Amino acid sequence: MARTVRFHEHGGPEVLRLEDVEAGDPGPGELLIRVDAIGLNRAEVLFRGGHYIEQVKEFPARLGSEAAGVVEAVGAGVTGFAVGQPVSVVPAFSMNDYAVYADRAIVPAAAVVRRPEGLGAVEGAAVWMPYLTAYGALVEVGGMRPGDTVVLTAASSSVGLAAIQIARRVGAVPIATTRTTAKRDALLEAGAAEVIVTEEESVVERVLGLTGGRGAEFVFDAVAGRGVVDLAKTVAPGGTLFLYGALSGEPTPYPGFELGMPALNMRTFTLFETTTDPQRLRRAEAFVASGLETGAFRPVVDRTFGLDEIVEAHRYMEAGAQVGKIVVTVDH
């Protein structure tokens, strides 16, 4: 049996239940993982509440797509993995099909990467989603180069912090935005070249001022909503505005019409563009692993909770005060 988090209806954190569920055996193309740590993501909060980009197909439903642990069993046709091997699970599947909020979980082998030597379970559950998201958009799709400027919203999130480190490693200039001064010092300490406090300063004026009027080659936005109009004004000619989240919950206009039809590249981006493409995932895994090895990348863990504290962990995530990743640890 596997201690597994399930929910029997949509709702707040209180609908989450820790229940005993048969783990089963891995089928063809699958691995059974002993889960040691789970990375929490905003997607799970939205899925639990019925507001995610896909809906729950049937109840009771399960959660989670990012974890670290050890291979317990290998399904037919799977090569490159062995029992006892430390691994991480990356988000590359629907939570209707697989889920990792459990002490043991079956997952597709295509969603599993080898855990670099010396990387513990907590860090192994905190690293992949943030770094693969930022790398996939800015480097793989965007082609970010030395000297480029990138504006980051929700910069204190795990993805925002990863994007700061990736920009630094490439030689680009990360400009972080944050609503209040509360996280300003933490963002500077994390490597942001500049921090714009949006409740006190004009994003447009600051970015144009910092870039000599040119604008930023990239804007990496997790918020969406009306704010994209101002963000679009900060994009340099030929630059790209990436939308990878919708934290505002508001309708998002296409700013090109309001701004007189400038040559604006604007596209949505999801992690799945990287994790479901074997070649892109191979390149991303190599990029992130080398950054971890040199110390250029350091996953930021804000706080850990136990598996039996999953309700409190979701409440903490919804409060939005964290800087970095929330990780749930699993005792065996």
Secondary structure, DSSP 8 states (H G I E B T S, - for coil): -EEEEEESSS-SGGGEEEEEE------TTEEEEEEEEEE--HHHHHHHHT-SSS---SSSEE----EEEEEEEE-TT--S--TT-EEEE-S-S-TTT----BSEEEEEGGGEEE--TT--HHHHTTSHHHHHHHHIIIIIIT---TT-EEEESSTTSHHHHHHHHHHHHHT-EEEEEESSGGGHHHHHHHT-SEEEETTTS-HHHHHHHHTTTS-EEEEEES--GGGHHHHHHTEEEEEEEEE---TT-S----HHHHTT----EEEE--THHHHTSHHHHHHHHHHHHHHHHHTS----EEEEEEGGGHHHHHHHHHHT--SSEEEEE---
